[in-house]
Amino acid sequence: MHNVLSLFHHIHHEGEDHKVHHCGGRHVKTDPLVDYTIEHCSCGKHSINKEYTTGHITDNNLESKEIKVRFAEKCPNGGWHIESGIADR
């Protein structure tokens, strides 16, 4: 299975550099289907404020695909750890 964490990151081209960003948060304004916020938590992981949500990948034909994910581990700071995500096949 695809690395679940990669379902919630994307790359922006900034000049000649590439920057990796979390999905959600500020991007909610541009994509109403992305209704979650991701932060780095004090556990050294990524925390998301939804227990269930949809991540996105690009398949071999460069088409966007949705993957439903459930997060199994609660973060003591609130939300769930993305790294505990279980993809629904």
C-alpha positions as MATLAB code, in Angstrom:
seq = 'MHNVLSLFHHIHHEGEDHKVHHCGGRHVKTDPLVDYTIEHCSCGKHSINKEYTTGHITDNNLESKEIKVRFAEKCPNGGWHIESGIADR';
ca = [
       0.000    0.000    0.000;
       1.000    3.560   -0.635;
       2.563    5.398    2.331;
      -0.474    6.948    4.076;
       1.486   10.043    5.118;
       2.155   10.886    1.460;
      -1.608   11.113    0.826;
      -1.655   14.333    2.859;
       1.338   16.210    1.426;
       1.843   17.964   -1.886;
       4.600   19.898   -3.631;
       4.573   23.554   -4.654;
       6.990   24.886   -7.243;
       8.479   28.109   -5.885;
      10.883   29.534   -8.428;
      13.462   26.833   -8.995;
      12.752   25.233   -5.610;
      10.173   22.663   -4.595;
       8.481   22.956   -1.192;
       6.508   20.158    0.471;
       3.322   21.348    2.177;
       0.624   19.671    4.237;
      -2.786   19.379    2.634;
      -5.683   21.057    4.461;
      -5.563   24.243    6.496;
      -4.992   27.232    4.221;
      -5.873   25.140    1.178;
      -9.458   24.714    2.398;
     -10.257   28.037    0.709;
      -9.245   26.606   -2.667;
     -10.623   23.088   -2.214;
     -13.827   22.787   -0.150;
     -13.464   18.978   -0.083;
     -10.283   19.311    2.015;
     -11.887   20.068    5.364;
      -9.094   19.105    7.740;
      -6.034   20.689    9.302;
      -2.636   19.020    9.687;
       0.069   20.087   12.125;
       3.314   18.697   13.471;
       2.624   17.546   17.030;
       4.891   17.270   20.069;
       4.999   13.478   19.550;
       7.198   14.033   16.500;
       4.371   12.969   14.179;
       1.655   14.613   12.090;
      -1.688   15.346   13.741;
      -4.937   15.660   11.771;
      -8.207   16.929   13.252;
     -10.441   14.278   11.606;
     -10.723   10.596   12.487;
     -11.878    9.704    8.954;
     -11.052   11.583    5.766;
      -9.967   11.202    2.154;
      -6.411   11.432    0.857;
      -5.351   11.802   -2.753;
      -2.802   10.132   -5.006;
      -1.928   10.411   -8.665;
      -2.100    7.074  -10.474;
       0.087    5.806  -13.329;
      -2.152    7.620  -15.824;
      -1.640   10.916  -13.907;
      -5.258   10.870  -12.775;
      -6.172   11.901   -9.225;
      -7.596    9.096   -7.077;
      -9.246    9.333   -3.671;
      -8.395    6.956   -0.836;
     -10.532    6.874    2.298;
      -8.461    6.693    5.489;
      -9.256    6.009    9.150;
      -6.730    7.079   11.778;
      -6.262    4.589   14.609;
      -4.046    6.453   17.098;
      -5.234    9.508   19.024;
      -2.684   12.240   19.613;
      -2.456   13.397   23.254;
      -2.388   16.979   21.926;
      -5.707   16.462   20.109;
      -6.654   14.879   16.813;
      -5.159   11.683   15.396;
      -1.716   10.716   14.139;
      -1.650   10.484   10.351;
       1.060    7.858   10.612;
      -1.547    5.510   12.153;
      -3.778    5.791    9.098;
      -5.409    2.696    7.660;
      -6.463    2.971    4.026;
      -9.841    1.563    3.060;
      -9.457   -0.567   -0.058;
];
